[in-house]
Amino acid sequence: MKQAELKRLAILTANELRKEMDEIMTVEQVAEYLGIKPKTVHNKANNGELPHHKKFGRLYFSKQEITRYCLEQ
C-alpha cells in the first residue's frame, strides 16, 4: 500500500471514530436536551430513572445512553 493510500485510510478511520465517540453531557445540557428542569434531571438520576455517572460529586450523562433511555420509554 502506498503512503498516500495509508494516509487517506488513516484520515477516513479517524473521521469514523469521531462520529462514534459519545458526547458527555452535564445536568444543564440534559435538561435542555429533554426539555425539563435541571432539578428534575437531578431527581430522576438520584432515583435511578436516568442513566448517569458520578465523578467527584458531579453528575455526568452519556448522550447515547440518554437517547437510548428516551427511545425505550
C-alpha positions as CSV (number, residue, x, y, z in Angstrom):
1,M,0.0,0.0,0.0
2,K,1.4,3.4,-0.9
3,Q,2.0,6.2,1.6
4,A,-0.8,8.3,0.1
5,E,-3.3,5.5,0.4
6,L,-2.3,4.8,4.0
7,K,-2.7,8.5,4.9
8,R,-6.2,8.6,3.2
9,L,-7.2,5.4,5.1
10,A,-6.0,6.9,8.4
11,I,-8.0,10.1,7.9
12,L,-11.2,8.1,7.0
13,T,-10.8,5.9,10.0
14,A,-10.2,8.9,12.3
15,N,-13.3,10.6,10.9
16,E,-15.4,7.4,11.5
17,L,-14.2,7.1,15.1
18,R,-15.0,10.8,15.8
19,K,-18.6,10.1,14.6
20,E,-19.0,7.2,17.0
21,M,-17.5,9.0,20.1
22,D,-20.0,9.6,22.7
23,E,-20.8,13.1,23.9
24,I,-20.7,13.7,27.7
25,M,-23.4,16.0,29.0
26,T,-23.9,18.0,32.1
27,V,-27.2,18.3,34.1
28,E,-28.0,21.5,32.4
29,Q,-27.3,20.0,28.9
30,V,-29.5,17.0,29.6
31,A,-32.3,19.3,30.9
32,E,-32.2,21.3,27.7
33,Y,-32.0,18.2,25.6
34,L,-35.0,16.6,27.3
35,G,-37.0,19.9,27.8
36,I,-37.1,19.5,31.6
37,K,-35.7,21.5,34.6
38,P,-32.2,20.7,35.9
39,K,-33.8,19.8,39.3
40,T,-35.9,17.2,37.5
41,V,-32.8,15.7,36.0
42,H,-31.1,15.5,39.4
43,N,-34.2,13.9,40.9
44,K,-34.5,11.3,38.1
45,A,-30.8,10.5,38.3
46,N,-30.9,10.1,42.1
47,N,-34.0,7.9,41.8
48,G,-32.2,5.7,39.2
49,E,-34.6,6.7,36.4
50,L,-31.9,8.3,34.2
51,P,-28.6,6.6,33.3
52,H,-25.8,8.6,34.7
53,H,-22.2,8.6,36.0
54,K,-21.0,10.4,39.1
55,K,-17.4,11.7,39.4
56,F,-16.1,13.9,42.2
57,G,-19.7,14.5,43.4
58,R,-20.9,15.7,40.0
59,L,-23.4,14.0,37.6
60,Y,-22.4,13.3,34.0
61,F,-24.5,11.8,31.3
62,S,-23.8,9.9,28.1
63,K,-25.8,11.4,25.3
64,Q,-26.1,7.9,23.7
65,E,-27.4,6.4,27.0
66,I,-29.9,9.3,27.4
67,T,-31.1,8.9,23.8
68,R,-31.5,5.2,24.2
69,Y,-33.4,5.7,27.5
70,C,-35.8,8.1,25.8
71,L,-36.4,5.7,22.9
72,E,-37.2,2.9,25.4
73,Q,-39.8,4.9,27.3
